[in-house]
Amino acid sequence: MVASCDVVDDPVLDVIQPCESGNAPVFEPLASDVQRVLLEDFTAHQCGNCPPAAELAHDLAVEHPGVVIPLGIHAGDLANTNDNYPTDWTCEESVVFWNDLAFQVNPVGRVNRQTDETAVKFQDEWVEAVDLELAKSPAAGLQMAVEFDEAAG
């Protein structure tokens, strides 16, 4: 014999927490479809080859303003702290993204968060990978508003 009940009090759990009060951004309707490209630069403070990679990511963003979005992700063994580099710039998400990579070395990049075995790109492959993505039609029309708190670093 199986016992059960037919009444469940408040069966829906609050999964999404309410947003803090604030103003949501207001966007104009998209006038055209623009392919945007996310360039993830996996970097680390003990990586000697990482500064030129960061410069390339910056240059690509300057060359394609508002279209190429560089994202520096501090991760990997060279991101570990020591006496010379006491600040831990990693975060929970950077570790997850790093662990998603099939090949882990700094500096390395990923374009539009592709996840197949060819997704990991060395610095000398970034320009071609970005150009290939820019040539595609966008899959969706997305808009974003960026806020940066300089006091938070």
C-alpha positions in Angstrom: 0.0 0.0 0.0 1.3 3.5 -0.9 0.2 6.5 1.1 0.0 9.9 -0.5 -1.7 13.2 -0.2 -3.6 15.3 -2.7 -2.9 18.7 -1.3 0.5 20.4 -1.3 0.9 23.8 0.4 2.8 26.3 -1.7 4.4 23.8 -4.1 6.3 26.4 -6.0 9.7 27.4 -4.6 11.2 30.8 -5.2 14.1 30.1 -7.5 14.8 33.6 -8.8 15.5 36.1 -6.2 13.9 39.5 -6.7 16.2 42.1 -8.2 17.6 44.9 -6.1 15.9 48.2 -6.7 17.4 50.1 -9.6 16.7 51.3 -13.1 16.7 48.7 -15.8 18.3 49.9 -19.1 16.0 51.0 -21.8 17.0 50.0 -25.4 15.9 51.4 -28.7 14.8 48.8 -31.2 17.7 47.3 -33.2 18.0 49.2 -36.6 20.3 46.6 -38.1 21.7 43.2 -37.3 25.3 43.3 -36.1 27.4 40.3 -35.5 29.3 40.7 -32.2 32.2 38.6 -31.1 33.3 37.7 -27.6 37.0 37.2 -27.3 38.0 35.4 -24.1 41.6 36.0 -23.2 42.8 33.4 -20.6 45.5 35.3 -18.8 47.6 35.1 -15.6 49.8 37.5 -13.7 52.8 35.1 -13.9 52.5 34.6 -17.7 55.3 36.3 -19.6 53.4 36.0 -22.9 50.1 37.3 -21.7 50.7 41.1 -22.0 51.1 40.9 -25.8 47.9 38.8 -26.0 46.0 41.3 -23.9 47.3 44.1 -26.2 46.0 42.1 -29.3 42.6 41.7 -27.6 42.5 45.4 -26.9 43.6 46.2 -30.5 40.8 44.0 -32.0 38.3 45.8 -29.8 39.6 49.2 -30.9 39.6 48.1 -34.6 35.9 46.9 -34.2 34.4 49.2 -31.6 31.3 47.9 -30.0 31.5 44.7 -32.0 34.5 42.8 -30.6 34.1 42.4 -26.8 37.4 41.3 -25.1 37.1 39.5 -21.8 40.2 38.9 -19.7 39.8 35.7 -17.7 42.4 35.2 -15.0 42.9 31.4 -14.7 45.3 28.5 -14.8 48.5 27.5 -12.9 50.2 30.8 -13.8 47.3 32.6 -12.0 48.4 31.2 -8.6 49.5 33.6 -5.9 52.9 33.8 -4.4 55.0 36.4 -2.6 55.5 38.4 -5.8 51.9 38.1 -6.9 49.8 38.1 -3.6 46.5 39.1 -5.2 44.2 36.3 -6.3 42.5 37.6 -9.5 40.7 34.3 -10.1 37.0 33.7 -9.4 34.7 30.8 -9.3 33.6 31.4 -12.9 37.2 31.7 -14.2 38.0 28.3 -12.9 34.9 26.8 -14.5 35.7 28.5 -17.9 39.3 27.3 -17.6 38.2 23.7 -16.8 36.0 23.8 -20.0 39.0 24.2 -22.2 40.4 21.1 -24.0 43.9 22.6 -23.9 45.0 24.7 -20.9 47.9 27.1 -21.4 48.3 30.8 -20.9 47.8 32.8 -23.0 45.0 31.1 -24.9 41.7 32.4 -26.2 38.2 31.3 -27.1 36.0 33.1 -29.7 32.3 33.3 -29.1 32.6 30.6 -26.4 32.7 27.8 -28.9 33.1 24.5 -27.1 34.4 22.0 -29.7 37.9 20.7 -29.8 39.1 23.5 -32.1 37.7 26.2 -29.9 41.0 26.9 -28.1 42.9 29.5 -30.1 46.5 30.6 -29.7 47.2 34.4 -29.9 48.3 34.1 -33.5 44.9 32.6 -34.5 42.7 35.3 -32.9 42.6 37.7 -35.8 41.5 35.0 -38.2 39.0 33.5 -35.8 37.5 36.9 -35.0 37.2 37.8 -38.7 35.5 34.5 -39.4 32.9 35.2 -36.7 32.4 38.8 -37.9 31.6 37.5 -41.4 28.6 35.5 -40.0 25.1 36.7 -39.6 24.0 37.1 -36.0 21.9 34.3 -34.5 20.0 36.8 -32.3 19.7 40.5 -31.8 21.2 41.2 -28.3 21.9 44.5 -26.6 23.8 45.2 -23.5 24.5 48.0 -21.1 27.8 48.0 -19.2 28.3 49.5 -15.8 31.8 49.6 -14.2 32.5 50.5 -10.6 36.0 52.0 -10.7 36.2 51.8 -6.9 35.7 48.1 -7.1 38.7 47.7 -9.4 
